[in-house]
Amino acid sequence: MNSRPVRRSLAILTAILGLNVTIPCQTQASESRELIVVSPHWEGIQYEFGKAFEAHYLKQTGTPVKVRWRDVGGGTSQIEKAIDAGFKANPASCGIDIFFGGGVDPYESQKRKGQLQPYKLPEAILSRIPHAVGGFEIVDRDFMFYGAALSSFGILENRKVIEFTKLPPVVTWEDLCQPELNGWVSSADPRKSGAVHMIYEIILQAYGWEKGWAVIYQMSGNVKSFLPASSGPTKEVAAGDAAYAVSIDINGLTQQSFLGKDNVVFKIPPGVSVINPDGIAILKGAPNLDVAQAFLDFTMGLEGQSLWMKPTGSPGGAEKFNITRMGVIPAFYEGDMSQLLVPVNPFVIDYPFQYNTPKGSKRWSVVNDLIGQSIIDVHSHLRRAWAAINKLPADQRALLLAEFHKPLVTESEADDCAAYWRKDPVRARRMANQWMSESVTRFNTLEQRAGKTLTQRR
């Protein structure tokens, strides 16, 4: 018998008589929940974690859940701006449950702003995870965020292109400064990609401020163009349009897995790179707090950690996409690692230098604008100056090179800028515009001086 007419009639009668009668239409188990996530992660990670968590949550609770990935139109930097704008409009909640991916600096930043929701993982999960690796916290001391996976940063090279063009070998960041590489290096805009920003901050900390800027400026002279997404450079290398790309491991190893080591190889520069946690956190005022907590439990637990490392089709592995990331549970690296997608155990690496997270986080925006205004937005001027200088004999380049890569500000001046950069955007923009003007003048002058010197030699 169809119960719908009976229910409808009973509801009408109840309304007429004013009776306080509850008519159960659905059981609790069939009510659907949702989880709103913002993330710079690529579609493979979003697909695998979304689908796996939906199945996990249904199995654990008997309740369906839908993971909704909020697209804010960009990488980590754009996501942070969107989160900040959401909290500015409503200080109680930005309407998003989870921030997932993008390194660790953005999470330090969100924590300082009071825009994260603390959550301590269950002890059964927490006991498996080290609190730190290579100087980075995996577990925030206040339980505001966690490292959901580990990232390394390096260089993807196209072996076939290098062999055909007879380009020199590249092992480290400094090797990308060789003049022979002009036009063969690919990079992306750190203002739009947290992963690429991290590479430049690593260079500044690993080499020191002065030499770090020398590496960045000279390497940028060889960059053919700065792309808007962190995956762009590795795609250029895979297509043979560039020989080298600066890259986070996931992008480089994905291309290596797809094309094979005989064609492309991802290298981690020894002594001048780091293993960096890739964060996850619940945002303050999460509209689906209990589901968000369940998502953290899943991601940091055995099921979620397996998705990063195990190949498709294997027990605990992804369904459709090989993700190729390092997990944060050391037990996964014990025994036979040949069945894992990742090439190294991050917990046994010797880290030559300790990355300073508070320093990198504090000056994040300042470094972005220094690179943006003095390199990317004036890249045509920079490349002409770089090419003109390198036409001179090696013994006549030193003086011009010293001016070419001299930092626009000292490290202490950059720290001073960081103190007001977000608080006084008008002052910050005025300073950034000054950097651009100074850079154009510098590069044009160096191009002219190099040309004049070359003419006089003839």
N, C-alpha and C positions, 0 to 999 in steps of 0.2 A: 504493500500500500504506500502511496506517495504521501510523505509526512508534511510536505510544504504547505498544502491548503490548510491542514490542521493547525500548523504553526501560525500561519497568517490569520486564521479565524480567531485563534486564541489570543494573538497579539491585539487584534481589534477589540475583542471583548474586554480584555484587560484594560485597554485605554479608556473604553466607555465607562466601565465600572470603577475606574480609578484604583484598581487593585495593585498592590505591590508584589507582583509576581515576576520572577526571573525566568526568562526563556533561554535555555542554553542553546546557542546556535553552532558554536565551535568548541572543541576541547582545547585546553592549553597547549597540547602537543602539536596542534596544527597551526598555531599562530606563527606568523613569519616575523623574523627579526632582520635587522640590517646592520652593517658595519661600514662606516665611511672612512676611506683611507686616502691620504695624499702621499704621492711617492714619485721620485725620479726614476724608479726602476723600470727597465724595459718590459715589453709585453710578455716575454717568457716568464719572468719572475711573477708578474701580476697574475698571469693565467694559472701558473702552478700553485702559488700560495693561496689564491682566491678559491680555486676549485678544491684543493686539499682541505682547507679550513672549513669550507661549507660542508664537506662530507664528514669531517671530524666533529664539527659542532652538532650536526644532526645525530650522529651516533652517540655522542655523549649526553645530549639533552633531550633528544626526540623532537627538537624544534628546528624547522628550516631557518637558514640565515642566508642573506645575500650580501656579498662583499661588493661594495660600490667604490670604484677607483675614481676619485675626483680629479679631473684634468684642469689644471690651472695654467696650462700653456707654456711650459718650459721646464728647466732643470731645477736644481736645488735652490739656487738664488731666487728664482721666480716663486718657488713654493714658499720660501721664507717670507717674501714680500706679501704673498697672499694670506698667509697665516697672520702676519702682523696687521694687515688691513682688516682681517676678520675680527681680531681682538680689539682693534681701535673702534670698530663699529659697535661691537658688543663685548665689553671687557669680561663678561661671565663665560662666554663660549664663542668660538669661531665656527661652530657647526660641524666640525670634523673630529673624528674619534682618534685616528692614528696617523702619526708622521712616521714614514718607513723608508729608510735609505738616505744617502747623501753624505756619508762620512760621519764625523763626530763633532766637528766645529759648530754646525748649525744647531746641534742639540745643546751644546754649552751655551750658545747664544740664547736659545729659547728658554733654557733654565734660568739664566740671569734675568730675563724679562718676566719671569713668573708665569710662563705660559704652558708649563708641563704639569701633568698630574702624577704624583708619586704612586708607585705600585711595586711592592716587593713580591717577587716570584715565590711560588711555593718552594719549601726547602728541598724537596725531592729534585727539583729542576736546578735550583741555585747551587746545590752542592756539587754539581757536575761541571760548573763553569768557573774558570779562573777569574779572579777579579781584574787582572791586567795582563797585557802582553806588549812587549817592546816599548814600555813607557806609556801606553795608552790604557785607560780604564775600559774594561768590558762591562763591568757592573758599576754604575754611578754610585758613589758613596751615599747619596741620599735617595737612591732607587728612583730617580727621575727618568733615566733612560738606560738602555742596554746596547751593547754591540751585538747585533743579530747575526752578523757574518764578518769576515775579515777580508780586507782588500790589500793588494799590493799595487805598486805603480811602476811602470817601466816603458819599454820601447818595443813596438811591433815593427819588424822589418820584412820586406819582400825580398826573399833570396834571389829570385829569378831576375828582378829588376836590378839588384845590386851587381849580380854577376854580369848581366848584359851591358850595364853602363860603367862597370869597373869602379864603382864608388868605394871609398875607404871603409874599413871596418868601424863599427860603432858598438861600444860596450856600455858607456855611461853618458850622462846628460852632457858633459863637457865635450864629448866627441861629436855631438850634433852641431857644434860651432864651426866645424871645419868648412872653409870656403867652398870646397869642392861639392858640398851638399846643397848649394844654393838652388832653391826651388824644389828640392826633393823631400823636404820635411813638412809634415802636416800636424796641425794643432787646432785647438778650439778656444773659444772665448771663455775665460774663467769667470766672467760676470754672468754667464749663462749656465755654467757647469761647475758644480762643486768638486767633481772628480779632477777636472783640469786645474781648478784653483789649487787643489791639494798638491798637485805636481809642482807648481811654481813655488808654493810655500815650502815644500820639502827642499827644493833647490836653494832657497834663501837660507834655510836653517842648516842644511848639510854643508854648504860651502861658506857660509857666513854672508852677511849683508852685501859687502862690497863685491866679492867674487861672485856671489849668487846673481847679482844684477848683471855682471859681465856675461855670465853664461846665458841668462835670459835674453838680453839684448842681442848677443851674437847669434844665438839659436834662432831668434825671431827674424834675423836677417835672412836666414835660410828657409823660413816658413813660406810656402807658396800662398796660403791664405788661412785665416782663422775662421773655423766653421762654427755654426751655432749650437751644435750638439756634441757631446763627448764621444758618441759612436761614429761621428763623421770621419775623423782622421783614420781610424782603423779600416773603415770601408774604402777610403781612398787608397790605402796601402794594398788592401785585398784586390782592388781593381787594377793595380799597377799604375795609378795616377800619382802616387808618391812612393818613396822607398822606405821612409821611416815615419812613424807616428808616435807621439807621446800618448800614453793610454793607461787607464785603470785596467787591472788584470782581466776582469770579466769580458771587456770588449776585445782585448788582445787574444785571450785564450779561446774565445768563441770563434774568432776567425781562424786561429791555428787549428782548432778541432775540426772546423768545416773544410779547410783547404789542405791541411796536412803540413807537417813540419818541413817537408821538402820545399814548400812554397813560401810559407810565412812562419816566423818564429817570434814569440814574445819573450823578452829578456827583462829581468829585474836588475838595474844597475847596482853592482856590489858596493856596499859601504855608503851609498848616498840615496837609499830609498828606505821605506818603512812598511810595516804591516799596520794597517789602520782599521779600527772597527767601523762598521757601517751601521749606523744607529737605528733604533726604533724606540718610540715613546708614545704614551697616551697624552693627548692634548687636554689642557684644563677645560672643564665643563663638557667633556665628551658626552654627546647625546645618548650614546649606547655604551655606558661605562662597563657594565658587566660583560658584554660581548667583546669589548676592547681588551679587557683583562684576559678573557679566554684566548684571544688572538695572540697576546704576548706569551701566554703559557704554551700555546701550540708552536709558535715560531721559535722560542728558545728551548723547547723540549726536543726529544729525540725525533719525533715525526717531522717537525719543521726543519731541523738541522740536517736530516737526511736528504731533503730536497735540494739543498745547495750542492751536495757533493757526489751523489750517486747518479749513475747514468740512467736514462730512460729504459724502462723495461726490467730494471733490477729491483729486488725487494726494497721498498722504502724510497725508491728513486722517483724522479719526475715522470709525468705521464707523456708529455709531448715535447718539452724543451729541455735540453741539457743546460743547466744553469751555470755550472763551473765556478763555484765560489768556495772559499774556505769557511768551514763551520767553526764554532767556538767551543766545541766539546772535545777535549784532547783524546778521549777514548776512541774517537772515530779514526785517529791516525795510528793506532796501535795495530801491529800485525801487517798483513799484506795490503799495501796501499795501491796495488796495481788496479784494483777495482774501483778506485776513486777517480773523479774527474780532475782533481787538483794535483799539482806536481810536487808539493812541498808541505812539510809539517811546520807551521808557523811557530810552534811552541818550542822548537829546538834550534831556531836560527839565532846566531849571534848578531845583535843589533849594534853597529859601531857608534851610532849617535842616537841620543834620546830626543825625540820630537817633543817640542814644548807646546802642548795643546793650548794652555791659556794664552800664550803669546800669539799663536796662529789665529785663535778665535777672536781675540781682541782687535787685531789689525786686519781682519778679513776684508772689510769693505775698502779700507785704505789701499791695500795691495791690489785689489781688483781695479780700483780707479787709477792707480799708478800704471798698471799694465794696460788698461783700457785707453787712457788718455795719452800716454807717452809711447805706446807701441801699436796697439791694434787700430785705433782711430786715425793714426798717422802712418800706417804701415807702408804706404807707397813712398813716402819721404824717407822712412827708415831703410827700405830695401835699396833705394837708389844710392843712399850714402854708403851702405854696406858694400854694394857692388863696386862703387867708385874707389873706396879704400882698398879693396882687395885686388884692384888692378895694379896697384903699386907694388914694387919689390918688397919682400917681407921685411927687410931692414928699415923701410921707411913708413911702415904702417903703425908702429907702436904708439907714437904721439897722438895720431888721429884716433886710434882705437881706444886709447885711454879716455878721450873726450866722448867718443861714441857710446861707451857703456857706463859712464859715470852716473851713479844714482842721482835722481833729482832731489832727493832728501836723504838725510842720514837716518839711521835706524831709530835714534832717539827722537828725531823730528817726526818720523812716521808714528811713533808711539804717542807723541803730543797730538797729532792729527786724529788718531783713533779715539782720543778722549772726548772730542766734540763732533766727530764725523756724522753720527746718527742724530745727535741732539740739535745740531745747527746745520741743516741741509743747505741753507743759502751760503753760509761761509764755506762749507765743504765744496759746493759746486763752483764757487769763485776760485778756490784753490785748484780744483781739478782742471778748470779752463786755463788757468795760468800754466799748469804743467803741459797742457797740449800746445799752447802758444810757444813755450820755451823749447819744446821738443821739435816742432816744425822748424824753428829758427836754427836750432842746433844741427839737425840733419841736413838742411839746405846749405848751411855754411860749410859743413864737413864735406859735402858732395862737391862744392865749388873749390874748396882748398885741395881736395884730392885730385880733381881734374886739372887744376892749375899746376900742381906738382908734377903730374904726369906729362903735361905739355912741355914744361921746362926741361924735363929729362930728354925729351925728343929733340 
